[in-house]
Amino acid sequence: IKINDEVGALNPSFSGSMIFALGFGSFLIYFSLLALGTGALLGSGWWFLPVLVVLYSGGILSIRWLRAYNHIRYVGRLDKKAKANATLFEQCETLRSELITKLTHYKNEFLNTKNSNG
């Protein structure tokens, strides 16, 4: 979905909700049809519920594996970028530590001011 700053453009939160709903709906339809097809092939009605549970669990497991796979790919790409731009990442880490130090200082200063004022 293309998001523009034009009149009639989709709000990013609305388009995200629509993508989620589409994915969730297709997930439900796919696994329901898969369970019905498997139940029809097995022929016995009492197999339907265990097959449905196994298929649903398999779907959840595959989603988790996909997340783990994508995370590993992301970390690998980040590692390649870090090796290619080592000085840039060192500068980012230095700036990050300086920022954390300053924020901690300002937080402590704020808390001390707040406590002294009552």
VOMARZA-332098 format. One record per atom (N, C-alpha, C, O): residue number from 1; x, y, z; atom name. Coordinates in nm, 2 decimals, padded with zeros to 4 digits. Each point is the difference from the previous one (the first is absolute). Layout:
<atoms>
num NUM; u X; v Y; w Z; atomo CA
...
</atoms>
This chain:
<atoms>
num 1; u 00.09; v -00.12; w 00.00; atomo N
num 1; u -00.09; v 00.12; w 00.00; atomo CA
num 1; u 00.09; v 00.12; w 00.00; atomo C
num 1; u 00.09; v 00.02; w 00.08; atomo O
num 2; u -00.11; v 00.07; w -00.17; atomo N
num 2; u 00.08; v 00.12; w -00.02; atomo CA
num 2; u -00.06; v 00.11; w 00.09; atomo C
num 2; u -00.12; v 00.03; w 00.00; atomo O
num 3; u 00.20; v 00.03; w 00.08; atomo N
num 3; u -00.04; v 00.11; w 00.09; atomo CA
num 3; u 00.06; v 00.13; w -00.05; atomo C
num 3; u 00.12; v 00.01; w -00.01; atomo O
num 4; u -00.21; v 00.09; w -00.02; atomo N
num 4; u 00.04; v 00.13; w -00.04; atomo CA
num 4; u -00.05; v 00.10; w 00.09; atomo C
num 4; u -00.09; v -00.02; w 00.08; atomo O
num 5; u 00.15; v 00.14; w -00.09; atomo N
num 5; u -00.05; v 00.11; w 00.08; atomo CA
num 5; u -00.10; v 00.08; w -00.08; atomo C
num 5; u -00.01; v 00.12; w 00.01; atomo O
num 6; u -00.07; v -00.19; w -00.08; atomo N
num 6; u -00.10; v 00.07; w -00.09; atomo CA
num 6; u -00.14; v -00.01; w 00.07; atomo C
num 6; u -00.02; v -00.08; w 00.09; atomo O
num 7; u -00.07; v 00.15; w -00.15; atomo N
num 7; u -00.14; v -00.01; w 00.05; atomo CA
num 7; u -00.05; v -00.13; w -00.04; atomo C
num 7; u 00.01; v -00.04; w -00.12; atomo O
num 8; u -00.08; v -00.03; w 00.21; atomo N
num 8; u -00.05; v -00.13; w -00.03; atomo CA
num 8; u 00.10; v -00.12; w 00.02; atomo C
num 8; u -00.03; v -00.11; w -00.04; atomo O
num 9; u 00.15; v 00.14; w 00.09; atomo N
num 9; u 00.10; v -00.10; w 00.02; atomo CA
num 9; u -00.04; v -00.08; w 00.13; atomo C
num 9; u -00.07; v 00.05; w 00.09; atomo O
num 10; u 00.12; v -00.17; w -00.09; atomo N
num 10; u -00.03; v -00.08; w 00.12; atomo CA
num 10; u 00.09; v 00.03; w 00.11; atomo C
num 10; u 00.12; v 00.03; w -00.01; atomo O
num 11; u -00.18; v -00.03; w 00.13; atomo N
num 11; u 00.07; v 00.02; w 00.12; atomo CA
num 11; u 00.09; v -00.12; w 00.03; atomo C
num 11; u -00.05; v -00.11; w -00.02; atomo O
num 12; u 00.17; v 00.12; w 00.06; atomo N
num 12; u 00.09; v -00.12; w 00.02; atomo CA
num 12; u -00.06; v -00.10; w 00.10; atomo C
num 12; u 00.02; v -00.12; w -00.02; atomo O
num 13; u -00.08; v 00.17; w 00.13; atomo N
num 13; u -00.06; v -00.09; w 00.09; atomo CA
num 13; u -00.12; v -00.08; w -00.05; atomo C
num 13; u -00.02; v -00.11; w 00.03; atomo O
num 14; u -00.06; v 00.18; w -00.12; atomo N
num 14; u -00.11; v -00.07; w -00.07; atomo CA
num 14; u 00.05; v -00.10; w -00.09; atomo C
num 14; u -00.05; v -00.12; w -00.01; atomo O
num 15; u 00.15; v 00.15; w -00.07; atomo N
num 15; u 00.05; v -00.10; w -00.10; atomo CA
num 15; u 00.07; v -00.12; w 00.08; atomo C
num 15; u -00.01; v -00.11; w -00.05; atomo O
num 16; u 00.08; v 00.14; w 00.16; atomo N
num 16; u 00.05; v -00.11; w 00.08; atomo CA
num 16; u -00.11; v -00.09; w 00.05; atomo C
num 16; u 00.02; v -00.12; w 00.01; atomo O
num 17; u -00.12; v 00.18; w 00.04; atomo N
num 17; u -00.12; v -00.08; w 00.05; atomo CA
num 17; u -00.06; v -00.08; w -00.11; atomo C
num 17; u -00.04; v -00.12; w 00.02; atomo O
num 18; u 00.03; v 00.17; w -00.14; atomo N
num 18; u -00.06; v -00.07; w -00.11; atomo CA
num 18; u 00.09; v -00.12; w -00.04; atomo C
num 18; u -00.04; v -00.11; w -00.03; atomo O
num 19; u 00.18; v 00.13; w 00.03; atomo N
num 19; u 00.09; v -00.10; w -00.04; atomo CA
num 19; u -00.01; v -00.11; w 00.11; atomo C
num 19; u 00.00; v -00.12; w -00.04; atomo O
num 20; u -00.01; v 00.15; w 00.17; atomo N
num 20; u -00.01; v -00.10; w 00.10; atomo CA
num 20; u -00.13; v -00.07; w -00.01; atomo C
num 20; u 00.00; v -00.13; w 00.01; atomo O
num 21; u -00.11; v 00.19; w -00.04; atomo N
num 21; u -00.13; v -00.06; w -00.02; atomo CA
num 21; u 00.00; v -00.10; w -00.12; atomo C
num 21; u -00.05; v -00.11; w 00.01; atomo O
num 22; u 00.12; v 00.15; w -00.12; atomo N
num 22; u 00.01; v -00.08; w -00.11; atomo CA
num 22; u 00.08; v -00.13; w 00.03; atomo C
num 22; u -00.04; v -00.11; w -00.04; atomo O
num 23; u 00.15; v 00.13; w 00.11; atomo N
num 23; u 00.08; v -00.11; w 00.03; atomo CA
num 23; u -00.07; v -00.10; w 00.10; atomo C
num 23; u 00.01; v -00.12; w -00.02; atomo O
num 24; u -00.08; v 00.18; w 00.12; atomo N
num 24; u -00.07; v -00.08; w 00.09; atomo CA
num 24; u -00.11; v -00.08; w -00.06; atomo C
num 24; u -00.02; v -00.12; w 00.02; atomo O
num 25; u -00.06; v 00.19; w -00.11; atomo N
num 25; u -00.10; v -00.07; w -00.07; atomo CA
num 25; u 00.05; v -00.11; w -00.09; atomo C
num 25; u -00.06; v -00.11; w -00.01; atomo O
num 26; u 00.17; v 00.14; w -00.07; atomo N
num 26; u 00.05; v -00.11; w -00.08; atomo CA
num 26; u 00.05; v -00.12; w 00.08; atomo C
num 26; u -00.01; v -00.11; w -00.04; atomo O
num 27; u 00.07; v 00.14; w 00.16; atomo N
num 27; u 00.05; v -00.10; w 00.09; atomo CA
num 27; u -00.12; v -00.09; w 00.04; atomo C
num 27; u 00.01; v -00.12; w 00.00; atomo O
num 28; u -00.12; v 00.18; w 00.04; atomo N
num 28; u -00.12; v -00.08; w 00.05; atomo CA
num 28; u -00.06; v -00.08; w -00.12; atomo C
num 28; u -00.03; v -00.11; w 00.02; atomo O
num 29; u 00.02; v 00.17; w -00.13; atomo N
num 29; u -00.06; v -00.07; w -00.12; atomo CA
num 29; u 00.09; v -00.11; w -00.04; atomo C
num 29; u -00.05; v -00.11; w -00.02; atomo O
num 30; u 00.18; v 00.13; w 00.01; atomo N
num 30; u 00.09; v -00.11; w -00.05; atomo CA
num 30; u 00.00; v -00.12; w 00.10; atomo C
num 30; u -00.02; v -00.11; w -00.05; atomo O
num 31; u 00.03; v 00.14; w 00.18; atomo N
num 31; u 00.01; v -00.11; w 00.09; atomo CA
num 31; u -00.14; v -00.07; w 00.02; atomo C
num 31; u -00.01; v -00.12; w 00.03; atomo O
num 32; u -00.10; v 00.20; w -00.04; atomo N
num 32; u -00.13; v -00.07; w 00.00; atomo CA
num 32; u -00.02; v -00.09; w -00.12; atomo C
num 32; u -00.05; v -00.11; w 00.02; atomo O
num 33; u 00.08; v 00.16; w -00.14; atomo N
num 33; u -00.01; v -00.09; w -00.12; atomo CA
num 33; u 00.10; v -00.12; w 00.01; atomo C
num 33; u -00.04; v -00.11; w -00.04; atomo O
num 34; u 00.15; v 00.13; w 00.10; atomo N
num 34; u 00.10; v -00.11; w 00.01; atomo CA
num 34; u -00.06; v -00.10; w 00.10; atomo C
num 34; u 00.01; v -00.12; w -00.02; atomo O
num 35; u -00.07; v 00.16; w 00.13; atomo N
num 35; u -00.05; v -00.09; w 00.10; atomo CA
num 35; u -00.13; v -00.07; w -00.06; atomo C
num 35; u -00.01; v -00.12; w 00.02; atomo O
num 36; u -00.07; v 00.19; w -00.09; atomo N
num 36; u -00.12; v -00.06; w -00.07; atomo CA
num 36; u 00.05; v -00.11; w -00.10; atomo C
num 36; u -00.06; v -00.11; w -00.01; atomo O
num 37; u 00.16; v 00.15; w -00.07; atomo N
num 37; u 00.05; v -00.10; w -00.10; atomo CA
num 37; u 00.06; v -00.12; w 00.06; atomo C
num 37; u -00.03; v -00.11; w -00.05; atomo O
num 38; u 00.10; v 00.13; w 00.15; atomo N
num 38; u 00.06; v -00.12; w 00.07; atomo CA
num 38; u -00.10; v -00.08; w 00.07; atomo C
num 38; u 00.00; v -00.12; w 00.00; atomo O
num 39; u -00.10; v 00.19; w 00.06; atomo N
num 39; u -00.11; v -00.08; w 00.06; atomo CA
num 39; u -00.08; v -00.08; w -00.10; atomo C
num 39; u -00.04; v -00.11; w 00.03; atomo O
num 40; u 00.02; v 00.17; w -00.15; atomo N
num 40; u -00.07; v -00.07; w -00.10; atomo CA
num 40; u 00.08; v -00.12; w -00.05; atomo C
num 40; u -00.06; v -00.10; w -00.04; atomo O
num 41; u 00.19; v 00.12; w 00.03; atomo N
num 41; u 00.08; v -00.12; w -00.05; atomo CA
num 41; u 00.01; v -00.11; w 00.10; atomo C
num 41; u 00.00; v -00.12; w -00.04; atomo O
num 42; u 00.00; v 00.15; w 00.17; atomo N
num 42; u 00.00; v -00.10; w 00.10; atomo CA
num 42; u -00.13; v -00.07; w 00.01; atomo C
num 42; u -00.01; v -00.12; w 00.04; atomo O
num 43; u -00.10; v 00.19; w -00.07; atomo N
num 43; u -00.13; v -00.07; w 00.00; atomo CA
num 43; u -00.07; v -00.01; w 00.13; atomo C
num 43; u -00.12; v -00.01; w 00.00; atomo O
num 44; u 00.19; v 00.01; w 00.11; atomo N
num 44; u -00.06; v -00.02; w 00.13; atomo CA
num 44; u -00.01; v 00.14; w 00.07; atomo C
num 44; u 00.09; v 00.07; w 00.00; atomo O
num 45; u -00.21; v -00.05; w 00.06; atomo N
num 45; u -00.02; v 00.13; w 00.06; atomo CA
num 45; u 00.08; v 00.03; w 00.12; atomo C
num 45; u 00.03; v 00.11; w 00.04; atomo O
num 46; u 00.01; v -00.22; w 00.04; atomo N
num 46; u 00.07; v 00.02; w 00.12; atomo CA
num 46; u 00.14; v 00.04; w -00.02; atomo C
num 46; u 00.06; v 00.05; w 00.10; atomo O
num 47; u 00.00; v -00.06; w -00.22; atomo N
num 47; u 00.13; v 00.04; w -00.03; atomo CA
num 47; u 00.01; v 00.15; w -00.02; atomo C
num 47; u 00.10; v 00.06; w 00.00; atomo O
num 48; u -00.22; v 00.00; w -00.03; atomo N
num 48; u 00.00; v 00.14; w -00.04; atomo CA
num 48; u 00.06; v 00.10; w 00.10; atomo C
num 48; u 00.08; v 00.08; w -00.03; atomo O
num 49; u -00.12; v -00.10; w 00.16; atomo N
num 49; u 00.05; v 00.09; w 00.10; atomo CA
num 49; u 00.15; v -00.01; w 00.03; atomo C
num 49; u 00.07; v 00.10; w 00.01; atomo O
num 50; u -00.02; v -00.22; w 00.00; atomo N
num 50; u 00.15; v -00.01; w 00.02; atomo CA
num 50; u 00.08; v 00.05; w -00.12; atomo C
num 50; u 00.10; v 00.06; w 00.02; atomo O
num 51; u -00.15; v -00.09; w -00.14; atomo N
num 51; u 00.07; v 00.05; w -00.12; atomo CA
num 51; u -00.01; v 00.16; w 00.00; atomo C
num 51; u 00.10; v 00.06; w -00.03; atomo O
num 52; u -00.21; v -00.01; w 00.07; atomo N
num 52; u -00.01; v 00.15; w 00.01; atomo CA
num 52; u 00.10; v 00.06; w 00.10; atomo C
num 52; u 00.06; v 00.10; w -00.03; atomo O
num 53; u -00.05; v -00.17; w 00.14; atomo N
num 53; u 00.10; v 00.05; w 00.10; atomo CA
num 53; u 00.14; v -00.01; w -00.05; atomo C
num 53; u 00.08; v 00.09; w 00.02; atomo O
num 54; u -00.05; v -00.20; w -00.08; atomo N
num 54; u 00.14; v -00.02; w -00.05; atomo CA
num 54; u 00.03; v 00.10; w -00.11; atomo C
num 54; u 00.11; v 00.05; w -00.01; atomo O
num 55; u -00.20; v -00.03; w -00.08; atomo N
num 55; u 00.02; v 00.09; w -00.11; atomo CA
num 55; u 00.02; v 00.15; w 00.05; atomo C
num 55; u 00.08; v 00.07; w -00.04; atomo O
num 56; u -00.17; v -00.03; w 00.14; atomo N
num 56; u 00.02; v 00.13; w 00.06; atomo CA
num 56; u 00.13; v 00.01; w 00.07; atomo C
num 56; u 00.07; v 00.11; w -00.02; atomo O
num 57; u -00.03; v -00.21; w 00.09; atomo N
num 57; u 00.13; v 00.01; w 00.07; atomo CA
num 57; u 00.11; v 00.00; w -00.10; atomo C
num 57; u 00.10; v 00.07; w 00.03; atomo O
num 58; u -00.11; v -00.14; w -00.14; atomo N
num 58; u 00.10; v 00.00; w -00.10; atomo CA
num 58; u 00.01; v 00.14; w -00.06; atomo C
num 58; u 00.11; v 00.05; w -00.03; atomo O
num 59; u -00.22; v 00.02; w 00.01; atomo N
num 59; u 00.00; v 00.13; w -00.05; atomo CA
num 59; u 00.07; v 00.10; w 00.09; atomo C
num 59; u 00.08; v 00.09; w -00.04; atomo O
num 60; u -00.11; v -00.10; w 00.17; atomo N
num 60; u 00.06; v 00.09; w 00.10; atomo CA
num 60; u 00.15; v -00.03; w 00.00; atomo C
num 60; u 00.08; v 00.10; w 00.01; atomo O
num 61; u -00.04; v -00.23; w -00.01; atomo N
num 61; u 00.14; v -00.03; w 00.00; atomo CA
num 61; u 00.07; v 00.05; w -00.12; atomo C
num 61; u 00.11; v 00.05; w 00.01; atomo O
num 62; u -00.17; v -00.05; w -00.13; atomo N
num 62; u 00.06; v 00.05; w -00.12; atomo CA
num 62; u 00.01; v 00.15; w 00.00; atomo C
num 62; u 00.10; v 00.05; w -00.05; atomo O
num 63; u -00.19; v 00.02; w 00.11; atomo N
num 63; u 00.01; v 00.14; w 00.02; atomo CA
num 63; u 00.12; v 00.04; w 00.09; atomo C
num 63; u 00.07; v 00.09; w -00.03; atomo O
num 64; u -00.06; v -00.17; w 00.14; atomo N
num 64; u 00.12; v 00.03; w 00.09; atomo CA
num 64; u 00.13; v -00.03; w -00.07; atomo C
num 64; u 00.09; v 00.08; w 00.02; atomo O
num 65; u -00.08; v -00.19; w -00.09; atomo N
num 65; u 00.12; v -00.03; w -00.08; atomo CA
num 65; u 00.03; v 00.11; w -00.10; atomo C
num 65; u 00.12; v 00.04; w -00.02; atomo O
num 66; u -00.22; v 00.01; w -00.04; atomo N
num 66; u 00.02; v 00.11; w -00.10; atomo CA
num 66; u 00.05; v 00.12; w 00.07; atomo C
num 66; u 00.09; v 00.07; w -00.06; atomo O
num 67; u -00.14; v -00.03; w 00.17; atomo N
num 67; u 00.05; v 00.11; w 00.08; atomo CA
num 67; u 00.14; v -00.02; w 00.03; atomo C
num 67; u 00.09; v 00.10; w -00.01; atomo O
num 68; u -00.05; v -00.22; w 00.06; atomo N
num 68; u 00.14; v -00.02; w 00.04; atomo CA
num 68; u 00.09; v 00.00; w -00.12; atomo C
num 68; u 00.11; v 00.06; w 00.01; atomo O
num 69; u -00.16; v -00.11; w -00.12; atomo N
num 69; u 00.08; v 00.00; w -00.13; atomo CA
num 69; u 00.02; v 00.15; w -00.04; atomo C
num 69; u 00.12; v 00.03; w -00.04; atomo O
num 70; u -00.22; v 00.05; w 00.04; atomo N
num 70; u 00.01; v 00.14; w -00.04; atomo CA
num 70; u 00.10; v 00.07; w 00.10; atomo C
num 70; u 00.07; v 00.09; w -00.05; atomo O
num 71; u -00.08; v -00.12; w 00.18; atomo N
num 71; u 00.09; v 00.07; w 00.09; atomo CA
num 71; u 00.14; v -00.04; w -00.02; atomo C
num 71; u 00.09; v 00.08; w 00.00; atomo O
num 72; u -00.06; v -00.21; w -00.04; atomo N
num 72; u 00.13; v -00.04; w -00.02; atomo CA
num 72; u 00.06; v 00.07; w -00.13; atomo C
num 72; u 00.11; v 00.04; w 00.00; atomo O
num 73; u -00.20; v -00.03; w -00.10; atomo N
num 73; u 00.04; v 00.07; w -00.12; atomo CA
num 73; u 00.03; v 00.14; w 00.02; atomo C
num 73; u 00.10; v 00.06; w -00.05; atomo O
num 74; u -00.18; v 00.01; w 00.14; atomo N
num 74; u 00.02; v 00.14; w 00.03; atomo CA
num 74; u 00.13; v 00.02; w 00.08; atomo C
num 74; u 00.08; v 00.09; w -00.03; atomo O
num 75; u -00.05; v -00.18; w 00.12; atomo N
num 75; u 00.12; v 00.01; w 00.08; atomo CA
num 75; u 00.12; v -00.02; w -00.10; atomo C
num 75; u 00.11; v 00.06; w 00.02; atomo O
num 76; u -00.12; v -00.16; w -00.11; atomo N
num 76; u 00.11; v -00.02; w -00.09; atomo CA
num 76; u 00.03; v 00.12; w -00.09; atomo C
num 76; u 00.11; v 00.03; w -00.03; atomo O
num 77; u -00.22; v 00.03; w -00.02; atomo N
num 77; u 00.02; v 00.12; w -00.08; atomo CA
num 77; u 00.06; v 00.11; w 00.08; atomo C
num 77; u 00.08; v 00.08; w -00.05; atomo O
num 78; u -00.13; v -00.06; w 00.17; atomo N
num 78; u 00.06; v 00.10; w 00.09; atomo CA
num 78; u 00.15; v -00.02; w 00.03; atomo C
num 78; u 00.08; v 00.09; w 00.00; atomo O
num 79; u -00.05; v -00.22; w 00.01; atomo N
num 79; u 00.14; v -00.04; w 00.03; atomo CA
num 79; u 00.09; v 00.04; w -00.12; atomo C
num 79; u 00.11; v 00.04; w 00.01; atomo O
num 80; u -00.16; v -00.07; w -00.13; atomo N
num 80; u 00.07; v 00.03; w -00.13; atomo CA
num 80; u 00.02; v 00.15; w -00.01; atomo C
num 80; u 00.11; v 00.05; w -00.04; atomo O
num 81; u -00.22; v 00.03; w 00.07; atomo N
num 81; u 00.02; v 00.14; w 00.00; atomo CA
num 81; u 00.09; v 00.05; w 00.10; atomo C
num 81; u 00.08; v 00.10; w -00.02; atomo O
num 82; u -00.08; v -00.16; w 00.14; atomo N
num 82; u 00.09; v 00.04; w 00.10; atomo CA
num 82; u 00.15; v -00.02; w -00.04; atomo C
num 82; u 00.09; v 00.08; w 00.03; atomo O
num 83; u -00.07; v -00.19; w -00.09; atomo N
num 83; u 00.14; v -00.03; w -00.05; atomo CA
num 83; u 00.04; v 00.09; w -00.11; atomo C
num 83; u 00.12; v 00.04; w -00.01; atomo O
num 84; u -00.21; v 00.00; w -00.08; atomo N
num 84; u 00.03; v 00.08; w -00.11; atomo CA
num 84; u 00.02; v 00.15; w 00.05; atomo C
num 84; u 00.09; v 00.07; w -00.06; atomo O
num 85; u -00.16; v -00.03; w 00.16; atomo N
num 85; u 00.01; v 00.14; w 00.05; atomo CA
num 85; u 00.03; v 00.00; w 00.15; atomo C
num 85; u -00.07; v 00.05; w 00.08; atomo O
num 86; u 00.19; v -00.11; w -00.05; atomo N
num 86; u 00.03; v -00.02; w 00.14; atomo CA
num 86; u 00.02; v 00.14; w 00.07; atomo C
num 86; u -00.05; v 00.01; w 00.11; atomo O
num 87; u 00.11; v 00.08; w -00.17; atomo N
num 87; u 00.01; v 00.13; w 00.06; atomo CA
num 87; u -00.13; v 00.07; w 00.03; atomo C
num 87; u -00.02; v 00.07; w 00.10; atomo O
num 88; u -00.07; v -00.08; w -00.20; atomo N
num 88; u -00.13; v 00.06; w 00.02; atomo CA
num 88; u -00.08; v -00.06; w 00.12; atomo C
num 88; u -00.06; v 00.07; w 00.08; atomo O
num 89; u 00.07; v -00.20; w -00.07; atomo N
num 89; u -00.06; v -00.07; w 00.12; atomo CA
num 89; u 00.06; v 00.03; w 00.13; atomo C
num 89; u -00.06; v 00.02; w 00.10; atomo O
num 90; u 00.19; v 00.00; w -00.10; atomo N
num 90; u 00.07; v 00.04; w 00.12; atomo CA
num 90; u -00.04; v 00.14; w 00.04; atomo C
num 90; u -00.02; v 00.03; w 00.12; atomo O
num 91; u 00.00; v 00.06; w -00.22; atomo N
num 91; u -00.04; v 00.13; w 00.03; atomo CA
num 91; u -00.15; v 00.00; w 00.06; atomo C
num 91; u -00.03; v 00.07; w 00.09; atomo O
num 92; u -00.05; v -00.15; w -00.15; atomo N
num 92; u -00.14; v -00.02; w 00.05; atomo CA
num 92; u 00.00; v -00.05; w 00.14; atomo C
num 92; u -00.08; v 00.05; w 00.09; atomo O
num 93; u 00.16; v -00.15; w -00.06; atomo N
num 93; u 00.01; v -00.05; w 00.14; atomo CA
num 93; u 00.05; v 00.11; w 00.10; atomo C
num 93; u -00.05; v 00.01; w 00.11; atomo O
num 94; u 00.15; v 00.07; w -00.16; atomo N
num 94; u 00.05; v 00.11; w 00.09; atomo CA
num 94; u -00.11; v 00.10; w 00.02; atomo C
num 94; u -00.02; v 00.04; w 00.12; atomo O
num 95; u -00.05; v 00.00; w -00.22; atomo N
num 95; u -00.11; v 00.10; w 00.02; atomo CA
num 95; u -00.11; v -00.06; w 00.09; atomo C
num 95; u -00.05; v 00.07; w 00.08; atomo O
num 96; u 00.02; v -00.20; w -00.10; atomo N
num 96; u -00.10; v -00.06; w 00.08; atomo CA
num 96; u 00.04; v 00.00; w 00.15; atomo C
num 96; u -00.08; v 00.04; w 00.08; atomo O
num 97; u 00.21; v -00.07; w -00.05; atomo N
num 97; u 00.04; v 00.00; w 00.14; atomo CA
num 97; u 00.00; v 00.14; w 00.06; atomo C
num 97; u -00.04; v 00.02; w 00.11; atomo O
num 98; u 00.08; v 00.08; w -00.20; atomo N
num 98; u 00.00; v 00.14; w 00.05; atomo CA
num 98; u -00.15; v 00.04; w 00.03; atomo C
num 98; u -00.02; v 00.07; w 00.10; atomo O
num 99; u -00.07; v -00.11; w -00.19; atomo N
num 99; u -00.14; v 00.04; w 00.02; atomo CA
num 99; u -00.06; v -00.07; w 00.12; atomo C
num 99; u -00.07; v 00.07; w 00.08; atomo O
num 100; u 00.11; v -00.19; w -00.05; atomo N
num 100; u -00.05; v -00.07; w 00.12; atomo CA
num 100; u 00.05; v 00.07; w 00.12; atomo C
num 100; u -00.07; v 00.02; w 00.10; atomo O
num 101; u 00.20; v 00.02; w -00.10; atomo N
num 101; u 00.06; v 00.06; w 00.11; atomo CA
num 101; u -00.07; v 00.14; w 00.03; atomo C
num 101; u -00.03; v 00.03; w 00.12; atomo O
num 102; u 00.01; v 00.05; w -00.23; atomo N
num 102; u -00.07; v 00.13; w 00.02; atomo CA
num 102; u -00.14; v -00.02; w 00.05; atomo C
num 102; u -00.04; v 00.07; w 00.09; atomo O
num 103; u -00.03; v -00.17; w -00.14; atomo N
num 103; u -00.14; v -00.02; w 00.04; atomo CA
num 103; u -00.01; v -00.05; w 00.15; atomo C
num 103; u -00.08; v 00.05; w 00.07; atomo O
num 104; u 00.18; v -00.13; w -00.03; atomo N
num 104; u 00.00; v -00.04; w 00.14; atomo CA
num 104; u 00.03; v 00.11; w 00.09; atomo C
num 104; u -00.06; v 00.02; w 00.10; atomo O
num 105; u 00.15; v 00.07; w -00.14; atomo N
num 105; u 00.04; v 00.12; w 00.07; atomo CA
num 105; u -00.13; v 00.09; w 00.02; atomo C
num 105; u -00.03; v 00.05; w 00.11; atomo O
num 106; u -00.03; v -00.02; w -00.22; atomo N
num 106; u -00.12; v 00.08; w 00.00; atomo CA
num 106; u -00.11; v -00.06; w 00.08; atomo C
num 106; u -00.08; v 00.07; w 00.07; atomo O
num 107; u 00.06; v -00.20; w -00.07; atomo N
num 107; u -00.10; v -00.07; w 00.08; atomo CA
num 107; u 00.03; v 00.02; w 00.14; atomo C
num 107; u -00.09; v 00.03; w 00.08; atomo O
num 108; u 00.21; v -00.06; w -00.04; atomo N
num 108; u 00.04; v 00.02; w 00.14; atomo CA
num 108; u -00.01; v 00.14; w 00.05; atomo C
num 108; u -00.05; v 00.03; w 00.11; atomo O
num 109; u 00.08; v 00.07; w -00.20; atomo N
num 109; u -00.01; v 00.14; w 00.03; atomo CA
num 109; u -00.15; v 00.04; w 00.02; atomo C
num 109; u -00.04; v 00.07; w 00.10; atomo O
num 110; u -00.05; v -00.13; w -00.18; atomo N
num 110; u -00.14; v 00.03; w 00.01; atomo CA
num 110; u -00.06; v -00.06; w 00.13; atomo C
num 110; u -00.08; v 00.06; w 00.07; atomo O
num 111; u 00.13; v -00.19; w -00.04; atomo N
num 111; u -00.05; v -00.06; w 00.12; atomo CA
num 111; u 00.04; v 00.07; w 00.12; atomo C
num 111; u -00.07; v 00.01; w 00.10; atomo O
num 112; u 00.20; v 00.04; w -00.10; atomo N
num 112; u 00.05; v 00.07; w 00.12; atomo CA
num 112; u -00.08; v 00.14; w 00.01; atomo C
num 112; u -00.03; v 00.04; w 00.12; atomo O
num 113; u 00.01; v 00.02; w -00.23; atomo N
num 113; u -00.08; v 00.13; w 00.01; atomo CA
num 113; u -00.14; v -00.03; w 00.05; atomo C
num 113; u -00.05; v 00.08; w 00.08; atomo O
num 114; u -00.01; v -00.18; w -00.13; atomo N
num 114; u -00.14; v -00.04; w 00.04; atomo CA
num 114; u 00.00; v -00.03; w 00.15; atomo C
num 114; u -00.10; v 00.04; w 00.07; atomo O
num 115; u 00.20; v -00.12; w -00.02; atomo N
num 115; u 00.00; v -00.03; w 00.14; atomo CA
num 115; u 00.03; v 00.12; w 00.09; atomo C
num 115; u -00.06; v 00.00; w 00.11; atomo O
num 116; u 00.14; v 00.09; w -00.15; atomo N
num 116; u 00.03; v 00.11; w 00.08; atomo CA
num 116; u -00.12; v 00.10; w 00.01; atomo C
num 116; u -00.01; v 00.08; w 00.09; atomo O
num 117; u -00.07; v -00.07; w -00.20; atomo N
num 117; u -00.11; v 00.09; w 00.00; atomo CA
num 117; u -00.12; v -00.06; w 00.08; atomo C
num 117; u -00.10; v 00.07; w 00.03; atomo O
num 118; u 00.10; v -00.20; w 00.00; atomo N
num 118; u -00.10; v -00.05; w 00.08; atomo CA
num 118; u -00.11; v -00.07; w -00.08; atomo C
num 118; u -00.09; v -00.05; w 00.06; atomo O
</atoms>
